[in-house]
């Protein structure tokens, strides 16, 4: 019985250590989502992801209970037109920060499960090679230069 007790403690410590390590592996900052009309079927998300670690970390998925799906996209100019290219995986290099911003990498938030107003917080989870990392994004006013995705052409 004593051996079983020790094994349980070791397992719990390993789970806790993995969770702490995962949350320390990537640091998310400046996460925000532009406010969209309640009827919008697609929204965008922007953030900065910093990897303070000594090893690259790969993001393989992004999730949120508030959307049917979340995808990582990169806007690229092709034949004079802006096109969105889905990123199935994204490597955050050791010691570097990757920006998700207009005109570059961004989150595509598909089929919102509810409407959002300025000031609302939306929870997300990054699925990474170092474990899950959760963060919240705040809904902010859309700026005049536009957050619509109707000018993009899907592949």
N, C-alpha and C positions, 0 to 999 in steps of 0.2 A: 504494500500500500504506500509505503514511504517513497519507493521508486516512482510509482505512478504520480504521486504528488509533485515530486521534483520534475518529472517530465512535463507535467502541466504548466508548472511555473516557467520552465525553459521555453515551452511553446508560446506562452503568453508574452514573455519578454521578446521573443523573436518577432511576433506579430507587432508589438508596440514599437520595436526598434525599426521595423520596415516602414511603418506608418510615419514615424518621425522623420526617417531618412527621406521618404517620398515628399513630404511637405517641405523639406529643406532643399530638395534637389532643384526645384524651379521656383522662382519668385515671380508672381504675376502682379503687375501694377497698372494703374490708369485704365482699367477695364470699363468700357462704356458701350451703350447701345443707343443709337439715335431713335428718338420717339418716332413712331410711324402711325398712320391712320389705323383705327381698329380693324379695318377690313384687309390690311396688308397680309399677304400670304408668305412674304419673305422679308426678313430684316437683316441687318448687318451688325457685326460686333467688332470692336477694336480694343487692343490691349498691348502691353509690352510684357515679354517673357524673358526673364534673366536666368541664366544658368551659372550660379556661383561655384559650381563643383569643378572637379578636375577631369571629369569624363563627359562626353557628349550624352545628351538625353534625347530620345526619339519620342515624339508624340504620335500615337497611332490612331487616336480618336478624341473627339470632344463631345460631351453629352450635356443635356439639360432636360429636366422634366417639363420645362415650359415650352419645348418645341418638339415636333415630330422627329426632326433630325437636325444635326449641326454638322456643317462641313467646313473644312479649311480650304480657302480658294486664294489664288494669286491672280491679280489682274496683269495681263501682259498685252503689249501692243503687237498686233499681228496684221499685216497688210493694211496699216493705217487705222485699224479698229481695235478698241479695247475688248479683250476676251478674257473670260474667267476660266482658269484652269484649276480643276480640283486637285488638292494635295492629299493623297491618301496617308502619307507619313511626312513628318517634318522634323528635321534634326535641329536641336538647339545646341550649338557648339559650346564646349566648356569655356567658361569665363566670358561669354558673349550675351548680348541682348538682341532678341528678334522682335521687331515691331510689326504689329498688325494694324495697318492704317489705310486710309483711302488711297486708291491708286496702286496698292501693293497687296501684301497678304492681308486677309480679313476673314472673319467668320461669316458664313452664310447660315442664317437661322431660319429654318424651313417650318412652315405651318405652325405659327404660334398657337399655344393651347389656351391662351387668354389674352386680353388686351393689356397694354402697359401704358402707364402715365409717367410723366417726368418725376424723377425721384424714386421710382420703384427700383428694387434690387432683384437681379436675376442670378440664380446660382448655376454654376457650370462645373464640370469635372473634366480635367485633362487625363486621358489614359496614356501613361508614359512607360518607357522601359524601366523607370525607377519606381513605379507605383502611381497611384492616383493622386492628383493634386486638385483640390477644390478652390474655387474663388467666386466672388460676386462681381457683377457688372452693374453699374448704375445707369438708368435710363435718363438721357439728357435731351435737350431740345435739338432738333435737326438744324444744322446751319444752312445758310443761304446757298452755299455752293453745292448742296444736294447730296442726298444719301440714297437716291433711288437706284435700282439696279436694272432699270429697263433699257439703259444704254449699253449694257453688256450683252454679249452673245454667247450663249452656252455652247459647249463643244459637242 
